[in-house]
Each structure stands twice: as C-alpha cells, then as structure tokens.
C-alpha cells in the first residue's frame, strides 16, 4: 500500500471535521455558535477548550476562517495553562482542526505542519495509527462536542463518556459529561431507565461539584414532579450564583408554566448579563404571553405591550430568527392583524431560504391566519398541504396534520365530501414509508452540508 494522500491523512484525524455531527442547517450552526460564545464568555467550564474547538469548526461552516483560527488559538492557550502535564494528549483535536482549516484555506505547508504534530504525538503514545489514537481525552472531547451540537445526540455522547471513564473512572470532568449526556438522552426519550440514571448521576455530580450550576439546573428538572422542594432549592442556588445566561434561561423556563412572574425575574437577570442573546428576550416574551392568557381585562394591554416589546427585541438581536417573528406576529394579531399578516407574507416570500422546520412553522401559522381569521378554507388547506409535504417529522408537522384533519371536517360538514376525502388521501400518501424515505428525516449531517457549501 502506497503513502496516504493529503486528504486521506486528514480524514484519518480525530477532530470536529471527521466526527459525524448533526448540524441541520445554517440556522442550527448559528444558534450553536451563539450558545458556545455565551458559555465560554461567562463561565470557565472544565471543557472550555473543547467548546472553543467546536466553535472553530462551526465558524468554518459559516465561512468565518479568521474567527475559527482565533478560537483554536484561545483553546490552545487554555490547554497550556490548565493541562501542562498532559498537553499533547489534550491538544490532538485542536491540531486536527487546524489541519483541516488550513486545508480549506489552501495553506498546504501548514496542513503538513499540523499533520506532523499529530503524527509525532500518536507515535509517542504507541498508537498503531499515525494520525489517530484511542485515549480518554479524545472520547470525552467528542462527547462534549456532541452535546454542544444538540441534546438529540445524548445517547451517542453517553457512549463517548463511558469509553473515557473505562480508562479514568474517577475523572470529574468525564463523570459530569456522562451525567449530562444521560440527562440529554432522557429529554429526547423520557423513559424511566434514563430518568433514574440521570437522577443518580446528576445527584452525585452536584454533591461533588458544588459550582456545577449546569448539573444543578438539570437535576432540578429531573426532580420537578417528584421533589419540588429540592428542585427549587437547587434553582435558588443557580439563580444566585450562576453567571451563565443559558443556565439561567433554563432556570427561568422551570417556572414558566406555573409562576411566569418568577421566570420573568430570572430571565431579566440573565438579560442583564448578556442583553444580546435573542433567546432570552424570546423566552421573556413567552412568559408575558403566558400571563396574557390569564390576565384580567385591566392589565391585558400592559402585558401585551411587554410581550410585543420582548419579541421585537428578540428579532432585533437575531433578525433571522423565524420563531421570534412568528411569536411577534401572534402578539400583533391581538389588536393589529394587518401587522400580523405583513410578517407572515414577508416570511412566505423567504420560504426557499428557510430551514425545513421553519418552513413547516411558517406554513402552520400562515395557514392558521387564513383558516381562523380570514375564514378562507381553501387557501388554508393549500398552505397546510404545502407544509405537510415537507417530510421532516418535527412537532410542527404533526400540528399541520391535525389542521388538515380539521379542515377536512369543515368540508365534510358543508357536504363537500370529495374535498374532505382528497385531504385524507393526501395525508395517507404523505405518511407512507415510500414518501418518508425521500427525506433524511431532518438529519443533514455536517459532512454532507459542508460538501454542498464548498461546491
């Protein structure tokens, strides 16, 4: 077998460019980047260097190469400071990312430089592969990166931390990662086995790591229905001491459904820490919307104005946030439906550039406007159909199905049985395995997306 080509060497590396992440689209990448920036800016996590390396990879996906290299430089400095004794074992992923980024920049001499650094470290660790080595540090870094990409990756991240712990069973960072990964698994598959495991592992982390506020907020969510008193005690500690706006956002959402005023106070503290994070303003708007549902007539206008202001700020902070625009439109619909319609029409004109989930959401909201406010049954049915033909199975698609069934019921009541039967047949056809097989199920893997971006 001859020498490996440059691309083959790169593909053998263990780094964010070769791990199979589920980054669905540019919106998903931008949101993850924003969350990572918050985490690294406000709290010193044990895995901060890994988050910065992940940030560099996402910057690459956005074409922001200077930012990517800056993130890698910061990650390298942190490892030199925090892990001087085992820096070579910790830095392999960062060197792999450097090699890939310089490859995309066509700086092939620097690609070779970083490949050589990786090769020397692997050789010193007695690895059979010149560009990869099975060590716990890399398993853990992959686990953290999977969680950063989304809690939908909880099960895969769990496996990574389990492999890391086989060789270093008392490592606090790995144990914390495993606890959060199991919690992530529970959020996407609420089975009792995940609930029990997450409760046990998070409780142990909270006991051992008193300042791990992320673990505390997740444990509070686990205990919400079984030990409310302990859950609220954990959150009181989080709210008083955490400086991470994303952790505080989770704490606020804990109280949203029952005590929206308490959630508002927590979210306002988070906004004071980082006023540019659009999701804080979005969730604040959701709190006001909840209050609006229960408000007496005397306070409705005041609460409505606060909700509109919060959602407007969410849109200002992130102008591409479709869900913020939809929420703002819904609030405008209370008094000024022409503003609501204007937002919907603007979003409909942007449909080709939106992610599949956003397309479904816009179809749902615009269809509802046509159905419930304009009483235009035919136009609503057409809009719901267009959204339902997008096969990715998000929550919005199930809501679109319910709306279509409701429209069919309206047709049936008005003796338009042919139209009602056509809708039921349409739903059946679009739920068959043959149809669903045409899609990726919402899982545009990063490698596929990256290849499309480079064409």
TAPEVEN-V606093 format. One record per residue. N is the residue number from 1. RES is the residue in three letters. NEAR is the number of other ideal C-beta (glycine too) atoms within 12 Angstrom. D_FIRST is the distance of its C-alpha to the first C-alpha in whole Angstrom. Layout:
# TAPEVEN-V606093
n=(N;N)
res=(RES;RES)
near=(NEAR;NEAR)
d_first=(D_FIRST;D_FIRST)
This chain:
# TAPEVEN-V606093
n=(1;2;3;4;5;6;7;8;9;10;11;12;13;14;15;16;17;18;19;20;21;22;23;24;25;26;27;28;29;30;31;32;33;34;35;36;37;38;39;40;41;42;43;44;45;46;47;48;49;50;51;52;53;54;55;56;57;58;59;60;61;62;63;64;65;66;67;68;69;70;71;72;73;74;75;76;77;78;79;80;81;82;83;84;85;86;87;88;89;90;91;92;93;94;95;96;97;98;99;100;101;102;103;104;105;106;107;108;109;110;111;112;113;114;115;116;117;118;119;120;121;122;123;124;125;126;127;128;129;130;131;132;133;134;135;136;137;138;139;140;141;142;143;144;145;146;147;148;149;150;151;152;153;154;155;156;157;158;159;160;161;162;163;164;165;166;167;168;169;170;171;172;173;174;175;176;177;178;179;180;181;182;183;184;185;186;187;188;189;190;191;192;193;194;195;196;197;198;199;200;201;202;203;204;205;206;207;208;209;210;211;212;213;214;215;216;217;218;219;220;221;222;223;224;225;226;227;228;229;230;231;232;233;234;235;236;237;238;239;240;241;242;243;244;245;246;247;248;249;250;251;252;253;254;255;256;257;258;259;260;261;262;263;264;265;266;267;268;269;270;271;272;273;274;275;276;277;278;279;280;281;282;283;284;285;286;287;288;289;290;291;292;293;294;295;296;297;298;299;300;301;302;303;304;305;306;307;308;309;310;311;312;313;314;315;316;317;318;319;320;321;322;323;324;325;326;327;328;329;330;331;332;333;334;335;336;337;338;339;340;341;342;343;344;345;346;347;348;349;350;351;352;353;354;355;356;357;358;359;360;361;362;363;364;365;366;367;368;369;370;371;372;373;374;375;376;377;378;379;380;381;382;383;384;385;386;387;388;389;390;391;392;393;394;395;396;397;398;399;400;401;402;403;404;405;406;407;408;409;410;411;412;413;414;415;416;417;418;419;420;421;422;423;424;425;426;427;428;429;430;431;432;433;434;435;436;437;438;439;440;441;442;443;444;445;446;447;448;449;450;451;452;453;454;455)
res=(UNK;UNK;UNK;UNK;UNK;UNK;UNK;UNK;UNK;UNK;UNK;UNK;UNK;UNK;UNK;UNK;UNK;UNK;UNK;UNK;UNK;UNK;UNK;UNK;UNK;UNK;UNK;UNK;UNK;UNK;UNK;UNK;UNK;UNK;UNK;UNK;UNK;UNK;UNK;UNK;UNK;UNK;UNK;UNK;UNK;UNK;UNK;UNK;UNK;UNK;UNK;UNK;UNK;UNK;UNK;UNK;UNK;UNK;UNK;UNK;UNK;UNK;UNK;UNK;UNK;UNK;UNK;UNK;UNK;UNK;UNK;UNK;UNK;UNK;UNK;UNK;UNK;UNK;UNK;UNK;UNK;UNK;UNK;UNK;UNK;UNK;UNK;UNK;UNK;UNK;UNK;UNK;UNK;UNK;UNK;UNK;UNK;UNK;UNK;UNK;UNK;UNK;UNK;UNK;UNK;UNK;UNK;UNK;UNK;UNK;UNK;UNK;UNK;UNK;UNK;UNK;UNK;UNK;UNK;UNK;UNK;UNK;UNK;UNK;UNK;UNK;UNK;UNK;UNK;UNK;UNK;UNK;UNK;UNK;UNK;UNK;UNK;UNK;UNK;UNK;UNK;UNK;UNK;UNK;UNK;UNK;UNK;UNK;UNK;UNK;UNK;UNK;UNK;UNK;UNK;UNK;UNK;UNK;UNK;UNK;UNK;UNK;UNK;UNK;UNK;UNK;UNK;UNK;UNK;UNK;UNK;UNK;UNK;UNK;UNK;UNK;UNK;UNK;UNK;UNK;UNK;UNK;UNK;UNK;UNK;UNK;UNK;UNK;UNK;UNK;UNK;UNK;UNK;UNK;UNK;UNK;UNK;UNK;UNK;UNK;UNK;UNK;UNK;UNK;UNK;UNK;UNK;UNK;UNK;UNK;UNK;UNK;UNK;UNK;UNK;UNK;UNK;UNK;UNK;UNK;UNK;UNK;UNK;UNK;UNK;UNK;UNK;UNK;UNK;UNK;UNK;UNK;UNK;UNK;UNK;UNK;UNK;UNK;UNK;UNK;UNK;UNK;UNK;UNK;UNK;UNK;UNK;UNK;UNK;UNK;UNK;UNK;UNK;UNK;UNK;UNK;UNK;UNK;UNK;UNK;UNK;UNK;UNK;UNK;UNK;UNK;UNK;UNK;UNK;UNK;UNK;UNK;UNK;UNK;UNK;UNK;UNK;UNK;UNK;UNK;UNK;UNK;UNK;UNK;UNK;UNK;UNK;UNK;UNK;UNK;UNK;UNK;UNK;UNK;UNK;UNK;UNK;UNK;UNK;UNK;UNK;UNK;UNK;UNK;UNK;UNK;UNK;UNK;UNK;UNK;UNK;UNK;UNK;UNK;UNK;UNK;UNK;UNK;UNK;UNK;UNK;UNK;UNK;UNK;UNK;UNK;UNK;UNK;UNK;UNK;UNK;UNK;UNK;UNK;UNK;UNK;UNK;UNK;UNK;UNK;UNK;UNK;UNK;UNK;UNK;UNK;UNK;UNK;UNK;UNK;UNK;UNK;UNK;UNK;UNK;UNK;UNK;UNK;UNK;UNK;UNK;UNK;UNK;UNK;UNK;UNK;UNK;UNK;UNK;UNK;UNK;UNK;UNK;UNK;UNK;UNK;UNK;UNK;UNK;UNK;UNK;UNK;UNK;UNK;UNK;UNK;UNK;UNK;UNK;UNK;UNK;UNK;UNK;UNK;UNK;UNK;UNK;UNK;UNK;UNK;UNK;UNK;UNK;UNK;UNK;UNK;UNK;UNK;UNK;UNK;UNK;UNK;UNK;UNK;UNK;UNK;UNK;UNK;UNK;UNK;UNK;UNK;UNK;UNK;UNK;UNK;UNK;UNK;UNK;UNK;UNK;UNK;UNK;UNK;UNK;UNK;UNK;UNK;UNK;UNK;UNK;UNK;UNK;UNK;UNK;UNK;UNK;UNK;UNK;UNK;UNK;UNK;UNK;UNK;UNK)
near=(5;5;8;17;15;24;18;17;28;31;23;28;39;38;39;49;40;31;37;21;36;32;40;31;32;26;32;32;36;28;34;38;34;32;35;41;32;33;35;30;24;27;28;19;36;32;43;34;40;49;41;41;48;47;43;45;47;40;32;38;40;28;19;22;26;16;24;34;30;21;37;40;24;28;41;31;20;28;32;19;16;22;25;14;11;20;23;29;32;33;37;47;47;49;42;42;45;41;41;44;39;29;32;30;19;13;19;19;15;23;30;19;18;37;36;20;27;40;28;20;34;30;18;17;24;12;23;12;23;24;33;31;30;22;31;31;39;41;39;42;46;44;43;43;46;38;45;46;39;29;30;27;34;35;29;29;42;37;23;35;46;29;27;35;27;19;20;23;15;14;24;26;35;37;34;39;47;42;43;48;47;42;44;39;34;31;25;23;20;18;16;13;16;27;26;19;28;38;31;23;37;41;29;22;37;35;19;19;25;15;24;37;36;40;43;42;40;41;43;40;37;38;28;27;15;16;17;19;13;23;29;25;18;38;36;22;24;40;34;17;21;35;25;38;39;38;42;41;41;39;42;40;33;37;34;30;18;18;22;31;23;25;34;31;22;36;42;27;28;37;30;18;25;30;20;21;37;38;37;43;40;39;40;46;44;36;39;42;33;28;30;30;18;18;22;12;11;8;17;21;18;17;30;28;23;31;41;34;21;37;41;30;31;37;31;20;25;26;18;26;32;40;36;39;38;39;36;41;39;36;36;30;31;24;17;18;20;16;23;32;24;20;33;36;21;22;34;32;14;21;24;12;17;29;32;33;32;36;35;38;38;38;42;41;40;43;38;34;35;30;29;22;23;21;14;21;29;22;23;33;34;26;36;42;30;27;39;38;27;33;28;29;24;29;16;32;33;19;24;43;31;22;37;40;23;25;39;31;21;26;24;20;14;15;10;19;16;14;25;25;15;22;34;23;17;27;29;19;18;28;22;14;13;12;18;19;11;14;20;19;21;28;26;29;23;34;23;20;28;28;14;14;19;15;7)
d_first=(0;4;7;9;12;15;16;13;14;18;17;16;19;22;25;27;25;23;25;27;31;34;35;37;38;40;43;41;39;42;44;41;41;45;45;42;44;47;46;44;47;50;48;46;44;42;39;40;37;35;37;37;33;34;36;34;32;35;36;33;33;37;36;37;35;37;38;35;34;38;37;34;36;39;36;35;38;39;37;38;41;41;38;38;37;34;33;29;29;31;29;26;27;29;26;24;27;27;24;24;28;27;24;27;29;27;27;23;24;26;23;20;23;23;20;20;23;21;19;21;23;21;20;24;24;21;19;16;14;15;17;19;21;23;27;30;31;28;29;33;32;30;33;36;34;34;38;38;37;39;41;40;36;38;37;33;35;36;33;32;35;35;31;32;36;34;33;36;39;42;40;43;41;38;41;43;40;40;44;43;40;42;45;43;42;46;47;45;45;49;49;51;48;46;50;50;47;47;51;50;47;49;52;50;49;52;54;51;50;54;53;50;52;49;49;53;53;51;53;56;54;54;57;59;60;61;62;63;65;62;60;62;62;59;59;62;60;57;60;61;58;55;54;51;53;50;51;55;54;53;56;59;57;58;62;62;63;66;67;66;68;66;63;64;65;61;60;62;61;57;58;60;57;55;57;54;52;53;53;55;58;57;57;61;62;61;63;66;65;66;69;70;70;72;74;78;79;81;77;75;75;74;71;70;70;68;66;65;65;62;60;61;60;56;56;57;54;52;53;50;51;52;53;55;57;57;59;61;62;63;66;67;68;71;73;71;69;69;67;65;65;63;60;59;60;58;55;55;55;51;50;47;46;46;44;44;46;48;49;50;52;54;55;56;59;60;60;62;64;65;66;68;69;70;70;68;67;65;63;62;61;59;57;57;55;53;52;51;49;46;44;43;45;47;50;52;51;53;55;55;55;59;60;59;61;64;64;64;67;69;69;70;73;74;74;71;69;67;65;65;63;61;60;59;57;55;54;53;51;49;48;47;43;42;44;42;39;39;38;36;39;39;35;34;31;30;27;28;31;29;28;31;32;30;31)
